């Protein structure tokens, strides 16, 4: 198969509309070709492309800013002599001055298929800026490694943020190119927009079910280390809004969770008793880990690792990472009703709303966890309605 960047590099006819126009690239460390050349370097080597600027999203164009809310600065690219503007530094949206540096913006970002992953918010922001300045945007499409399944609550009106780009469920099941079309219609934008589609992407086919396993995995962000993380992320990302460790400071971040003061055998037993149907498609393994940084640094944590790598027990259709993680939170409450579960801190520059609510696009998940009388059926009913509505809403924008 071929990613969008590879088709653009190989086919001069696809590049023809770029001739004589100033081209900018929005990319990150995973923006590489099949031979692992960074897209900026590959485009710069073409005689018919005039690169005038580059942009980096959260974590940077080439670098690895380890944690959230660690900003990147603008700089001059030493190899190509063009300005590199940070969209996760002094600004989140491109400024007027930045937009004046190019005519066409190529967007080549590897996504994880989750609403909270900030690259899709950056895509929204550059589309809005492109309309304002009359610029052209092309998305060089890449796979959604989590595939087509949809799960989670839809972001409610008024809960938009940098981790909530629009009214979609947590796991949206679309590619960046498809989402661009959806944003344009959703926001009523008038933008010269084009997708350089992938060739041969088969998201329903195993063993990858979205990610072509013959391709090299390059971390799109520092803690997105492999396909297992991408599959679990729509659930484990919620741990960022809690006092439980999500495994940052270990070698398997966002594939496991735990804390020093949790009784894991009881937690697993409560999860299996309360909603066993939400544990399908994976294997949960009791584990112990000691983070070298971040939450619970230097303390031995009892935890659970979510295993989705073995095809003999991974079921792509049955696996529900958002429900699984919600169930784990519920089991913590069952074990210790007063456990200080929700982390109260400034999350992605929001100071007046709890991180767990920002992550979920509203308070419904937290309220369900905290209500002693709530049932799996109550949360499932809300989520199923949102999921069904999204499956219908996204259909016109699917390219594959």
C-alpha positions as CSV (number, residue, x, y, z in Angstrom):
1,X,0.0,0.0,0.0
2,X,1.0,3.6,-0.3
3,X,0.4,6.6,2.0
4,X,-0.5,10.0,0.6
5,X,3.0,11.4,0.9
6,X,4.4,8.5,-1.2
7,X,1.8,9.0,-4.0
8,X,2.6,12.7,-4.1
9,X,6.3,12.0,-4.3
10,X,6.0,9.4,-7.0
11,X,3.4,11.0,-9.3
12,X,4.4,14.3,-10.9
13,X,0.8,14.8,-12.1
14,X,-0.4,15.0,-8.6
15,X,2.1,17.7,-7.8
16,X,1.4,19.7,-11.0
17,X,-1.1,22.1,-9.2
18,X,1.7,23.1,-6.8
19,X,4.0,24.4,-9.5
20,X,4.8,28.1,-9.0
21,X,3.2,28.1,-5.6
22,X,4.8,28.4,-2.2
23,X,4.4,25.2,-0.3
24,X,4.4,24.7,3.5
25,X,4.3,21.4,5.4
26,X,2.6,20.5,8.7
27,X,4.3,17.4,10.0
28,X,5.8,15.6,13.0
29,X,8.4,12.8,13.7
30,X,6.1,10.1,12.2
31,X,5.8,12.0,9.0
32,X,8.1,9.6,7.1
33,X,8.1,7.7,3.8
34,X,8.3,4.0,3.6
35,X,12.1,4.2,3.6
36,X,11.8,6.4,6.7
37,X,12.9,9.6,5.1
38,X,11.1,12.5,6.8
39,X,8.5,14.1,4.6
40,X,10.1,17.5,4.8
41,X,13.4,16.2,3.4
42,X,11.7,14.1,0.8
43,X,9.7,17.1,-0.5
44,X,12.7,19.4,-0.4
45,X,14.5,17.0,-2.7
46,X,11.9,17.5,-5.5
47,X,12.9,20.2,-8.0
48,X,9.3,21.2,-8.7
49,X,8.4,21.9,-5.0
50,X,9.1,25.3,-3.6
51,X,9.1,24.8,0.2
52,X,8.7,28.1,2.0
53,X,7.8,27.1,5.6
54,X,7.0,24.2,7.9
55,X,4.8,23.8,10.9
56,X,5.0,21.5,13.9
57,X,2.0,20.4,16.1
58,X,2.2,19.3,19.7
59,X,5.5,17.6,20.5
60,X,7.2,19.3,17.5
61,X,8.1,18.9,13.9
62,X,11.1,16.6,14.4
63,X,11.6,16.5,18.2
64,X,10.1,14.7,21.0
65,X,8.6,16.9,23.7
66,X,7.9,14.2,26.3
67,X,4.9,15.3,28.2
68,X,1.7,17.3,27.5
69,X,1.8,21.1,27.8
70,X,5.5,21.2,27.0
71,X,5.8,23.9,24.3
72,X,8.0,24.0,21.2
73,X,9.6,27.2,19.9
74,X,9.8,28.6,16.3
75,X,13.2,28.1,14.7
76,X,15.0,28.2,11.3
77,X,15.4,24.7,9.9
78,X,19.2,24.3,9.6
79,X,19.0,21.8,6.7
80,X,16.6,23.7,4.4
81,X,16.8,27.3,5.6
82,X,13.0,27.7,6.0
83,X,11.1,28.9,9.1
84,X,9.5,26.2,11.2
85,X,6.5,27.6,13.1
86,X,5.2,25.9,16.3
87,X,1.5,25.4,16.7
88,X,2.1,24.3,20.2
89,X,4.1,27.1,21.6
90,X,3.1,30.8,22.0
91,X,0.1,30.0,19.8
92,X,-2.2,27.1,18.9
93,X,-3.6,28.6,15.8
94,X,-1.4,29.9,13.0
95,X,-1.0,33.7,13.0
96,X,-1.6,36.0,10.1
97,X,2.1,36.4,9.6
98,X,2.6,32.6,9.5
99,X,-0.2,32.2,6.9
100,X,1.5,34.8,4.7
101,X,4.5,32.5,4.2
102,X,2.8,30.0,1.9
103,X,0.1,29.4,-0.7
104,X,-0.5,25.7,-0.1
105,X,-0.3,23.8,3.1
106,X,0.4,20.1,3.0
107,X,-0.7,18.3,6.1
108,X,1.1,15.0,6.7
109,X,0.2,13.9,10.3
110,X,-0.1,10.3,11.6
111,X,-3.2,10.3,13.8
112,X,-4.3,7.7,16.4
113,X,-8.0,7.8,15.7
114,X,-9.1,9.4,19.0
115,X,-10.9,12.7,19.5
116,X,-8.5,13.9,22.2
117,X,-5.4,13.5,20.1
118,X,-4.6,17.1,19.4
119,X,-3.5,16.7,15.8
120,X,-7.1,16.8,14.6
121,X,-7.7,20.0,16.5
122,X,-4.7,21.5,14.8
123,X,-6.2,20.4,11.4
124,X,-9.4,22.2,12.3
125,X,-7.5,25.3,13.2
126,X,-5.5,25.4,10.0
127,X,-8.6,24.9,7.9
128,X,-10.3,27.8,9.7
129,X,-7.2,30.0,9.1
130,X,-7.0,28.8,5.4
131,X,-10.5,30.1,4.8
132,X,-9.7,33.5,6.4
133,X,-6.6,33.9,4.3
134,X,-7.7,32.2,1.1
135,X,-5.1,29.5,1.3
136,X,-5.2,25.9,0.0
137,X,-4.9,22.9,2.2
138,X,-4.0,19.3,1.1
139,X,-4.0,16.4,3.5
140,X,-1.6,13.6,2.6
141,X,-3.6,10.8,4.1
142,X,-2.4,8.2,6.5
143,X,-4.0,5.2,8.2
144,X,-6.1,5.4,11.3
145,X,-4.3,2.6,13.2
146,X,-7.4,2.1,15.5
147,X,-9.4,1.3,12.4
148,X,-13.1,1.9,11.7
149,X,-14.8,1.1,15.0
150,X,-16.6,3.9,16.8
151,X,-17.0,4.2,20.6
152,X,-17.7,6.7,23.3
153,X,-19.8,9.7,24.1
154,X,-20.1,12.6,21.6
155,X,-18.6,15.9,22.8
156,X,-21.4,18.1,24.0
157,X,-21.9,21.7,22.9
158,X,-19.9,24.1,24.9
159,X,-17.2,21.5,25.7
160,X,-14.9,22.3,22.8
161,X,-11.2,22.6,23.7
162,X,-7.8,21.8,22.3
163,X,-8.6,18.1,23.2
164,X,-12.1,18.4,21.8
165,X,-12.2,19.6,18.2
166,X,-15.9,18.9,17.6
167,X,-19.0,16.8,18.2
168,X,-17.6,13.3,17.6
169,X,-17.2,10.3,19.9
170,X,-13.9,9.4,21.6
171,X,-13.0,6.9,18.9
172,X,-14.1,8.3,15.6
173,X,-12.8,5.7,13.1
174,X,-11.8,8.2,10.4
175,X,-8.6,9.3,8.7
176,X,-7.2,12.8,8.8
177,X,-8.2,13.4,5.2
178,X,-11.8,12.3,5.9
179,X,-12.0,14.4,9.0
180,X,-10.9,17.4,7.0
181,X,-14.0,17.0,4.8
182,X,-16.2,16.6,7.9
183,X,-14.7,19.7,9.6
184,X,-15.4,21.8,6.4
185,X,-19.0,20.8,6.4
186,X,-19.5,20.9,10.1
187,X,-18.0,24.4,10.4
188,X,-19.5,25.7,7.2
189,X,-16.1,26.6,5.8
190,X,-15.2,27.5,2.2
191,X,-11.7,26.2,1.7
192,X,-9.8,24.9,-1.3
193,X,-9.2,21.5,0.1
194,X,-7.9,18.3,-1.3
195,X,-7.0,14.8,0.0
196,X,-4.1,12.8,-1.5
197,X,-5.7,9.5,-0.7
198,X,-3.9,6.3,0.3
199,X,-3.7,3.4,-2.1
200,X,-4.6,0.0,-0.9
201,X,-5.7,0.8,2.7
202,X,-7.8,-2.1,4.0
203,X,-9.0,-1.1,7.5
204,X,-11.2,-4.1,8.0
205,X,-8.4,-6.6,7.3
206,X,-6.3,-8.3,9.9
207,X,-3.9,-8.6,11.5
208,X,-3.6,-4.8,11.7
209,X,-7.3,-3.8,11.3
210,X,-6.3,-0.2,10.3
211,X,-2.5,-0.3,10.6
212,X,-0.6,-2.1,7.8
213,X,1.7,-4.2,10.0
214,X,4.3,-4.5,7.2
215,X,5.0,-0.9,7.7
216,X,7.5,0.5,10.3
217,X,5.8,2.1,13.3
218,X,7.3,5.6,14.2
219,X,5.9,7.2,17.3
220,X,3.6,10.1,16.3
221,X,4.0,11.3,19.9
222,X,6.6,10.2,22.4
223,X,4.2,7.9,24.4
224,X,2.6,6.4,21.3
225,X,5.0,3.5,21.1
226,X,3.2,0.8,19.2
227,X,-0.1,-0.5,17.7
228,X,-1.2,-1.9,21.1
229,X,-1.1,1.6,22.5
230,X,-3.1,2.9,19.6
231,X,-5.8,0.3,20.1
232,X,-6.1,1.0,23.8
233,X,-5.7,4.8,23.7
234,X,-9.4,5.7,23.4
235,X,-9.8,4.3,26.9
236,X,-6.4,4.8,28.5
237,X,-6.2,8.5,27.6
238,X,-8.9,9.1,30.2
239,X,-6.3,8.2,32.8
240,X,-4.7,11.6,32.2
241,X,-7.7,13.1,34.1
242,X,-7.2,10.8,37.1
243,X,-4.7,10.2,39.9
244,X,-4.0,6.7,38.5
245,X,-0.8,6.3,36.5
246,X,-1.3,5.7,32.8
247,X,2.2,4.2,32.7
248,X,4.1,7.4,31.8
249,X,7.6,6.8,33.1
250,X,7.5,3.1,32.1
251,X,8.2,1.4,28.8
252,X,4.5,0.7,28.1
253,X,2.7,4.0,28.6
254,X,-1.0,4.1,27.9
255,X,-1.3,0.3,27.8
256,X,-1.5,-0.1,31.5
257,X,-2.8,1.7,34.6
258,X,-2.4,1.5,38.4
259,X,-1.5,3.1,41.6
260,X,0.3,2.1,44.9
261,X,-2.9,1.9,46.9
262,X,-5.2,-0.2,44.6
263,X,-6.2,-3.8,45.3
264,X,-5.9,-5.1,41.8
265,X,-7.2,-8.7,42.3
266,X,-10.4,-7.1,43.8
267,X,-10.6,-4.5,41.1
268,X,-10.5,-7.2,38.3
269,X,-13.0,-9.3,40.2
270,X,-15.4,-6.3,40.5
271,X,-14.9,-5.4,36.8
272,X,-15.8,-9.0,35.8
273,X,-18.8,-9.0,38.1
274,X,-20.2,-5.6,37.2
275,X,-19.9,-5.6,33.4
276,X,-18.2,-8.7,31.9
277,X,-19.4,-7.8,28.4
278,X,-17.1,-4.8,28.4
279,X,-14.0,-6.9,28.9
280,X,-14.2,-8.8,25.6
281,X,-11.6,-8.8,22.9
282,X,-8.5,-8.4,25.0
283,X,-6.7,-10.0,28.0
284,X,-6.1,-8.1,31.2
285,X,-2.9,-9.0,33.1
286,X,-2.1,-8.1,36.7
287,X,1.3,-6.3,36.8
288,X,3.5,-4.2,39.0
289,X,5.5,-1.1,37.8
290,X,7.4,1.8,39.2
291,X,7.3,5.0,37.1
292,X,10.6,6.8,36.7
293,X,8.8,10.1,36.2
294,X,5.3,11.5,36.2
295,X,2.5,10.3,38.5
296,X,3.7,8.0,41.4
297,X,7.3,8.5,40.4
298,X,9.5,6.1,42.3
299,X,6.6,4.2,43.9
300,X,5.7,0.6,43.2
301,X,2.2,0.5,41.6
302,X,-0.2,-2.4,41.4
303,X,-1.7,-2.3,38.0
304,X,-3.3,-3.9,35.0
305,X,-1.9,-4.2,31.5
306,X,-4.3,-4.4,28.5
307,X,-3.0,-6.9,26.0
308,X,-4.3,-6.7,22.4
309,X,-1.4,-7.9,20.4
310,X,-2.0,-11.7,20.2
311,X,-4.5,-12.5,17.4
312,X,-5.7,-15.5,19.2
313,X,-7.3,-13.4,21.9
314,X,-7.6,-9.9,20.3
315,X,-11.0,-9.3,18.8
316,X,-11.1,-6.0,16.9
317,X,-14.8,-5.8,16.8
318,X,-15.5,-6.8,20.4
319,X,-12.7,-4.8,22.0
320,X,-14.2,-1.6,23.7
321,X,-11.3,0.4,25.3
322,X,-13.5,3.3,26.3
323,X,-16.0,1.1,28.1
324,X,-13.2,-1.0,29.6
325,X,-11.5,2.0,31.2
326,X,-14.8,3.4,32.4
327,X,-15.4,0.1,34.1
328,X,-12.0,0.2,35.8
329,X,-12.9,3.7,37.2
330,X,-16.2,2.2,38.4
331,X,-14.4,-0.6,40.1
332,X,-12.1,1.8,41.9
333,X,-15.2,3.6,43.3
334,X,-16.7,0.2,44.3
335,X,-13.5,-0.6,46.2
336,X,-13.1,2.8,47.8
337,X,-16.0,5.2,47.4
338,X,-13.9,8.2,48.7
339,X,-10.8,7.4,46.6
340,X,-9.4,10.7,45.2
341,X,-9.8,9.5,41.6
342,X,-10.3,12.7,39.6
343,X,-7.1,14.8,39.2
344,X,-7.8,18.5,39.6
345,X,-5.1,20.5,37.6
346,X,-4.8,22.8,34.6
347,X,-5.2,20.4,31.7
348,X,-4.3,21.7,28.2
349,X,-4.6,25.3,29.4
350,X,-8.1,24.9,30.8
351,X,-8.3,26.0,34.4
352,X,-12.0,25.9,35.3
353,X,-13.1,22.5,34.2
354,X,-12.0,19.0,35.4
355,X,-9.7,17.3,33.1
356,X,-11.8,14.1,33.0
357,X,-14.7,16.2,31.8
358,X,-12.7,17.9,29.1
359,X,-11.4,14.6,27.9
360,X,-14.9,13.1,27.6
361,X,-16.5,16.3,26.2
362,X,-18.8,16.7,29.2
363,X,-19.5,15.4,32.7
364,X,-21.6,12.3,31.9
365,X,-18.8,9.7,32.3
366,X,-17.6,11.1,35.6
367,X,-21.2,11.4,36.9
368,X,-21.8,7.8,36.0
369,X,-18.7,6.6,37.8
370,X,-19.5,8.6,40.9
371,X,-23.1,7.5,41.2
372,X,-23.3,4.4,43.4
373,X,-26.6,3.5,41.8
374,X,-25.6,3.7,38.2
375,X,-25.6,0.6,36.0
376,X,-23.7,-0.5,32.9
377,X,-26.9,-0.3,30.9
378,X,-27.3,3.4,31.8
379,X,-23.9,4.4,30.3
380,X,-24.3,2.0,27.4
381,X,-27.6,3.5,26.4
382,X,-26.2,7.0,26.1
383,X,-23.0,5.8,24.3
384,X,-24.9,3.6,21.9
385,X,-27.1,6.4,20.8
386,X,-24.1,8.7,20.2
387,X,-22.2,5.9,18.4
388,X,-25.1,5.2,16.1
389,X,-25.6,8.9,15.2
390,X,-21.9,9.2,14.4
391,X,-21.8,6.1,12.2
392,X,-24.5,7.7,10.1
393,X,-23.0,11.3,10.2
394,X,-19.6,10.2,9.1
395,X,-20.7,8.0,6.2
396,X,-20.7,10.6,3.5
397,X,-17.0,11.5,4.2
398,X,-15.5,8.0,4.1
399,X,-13.0,7.6,1.3
400,X,-12.0,4.0,1.7
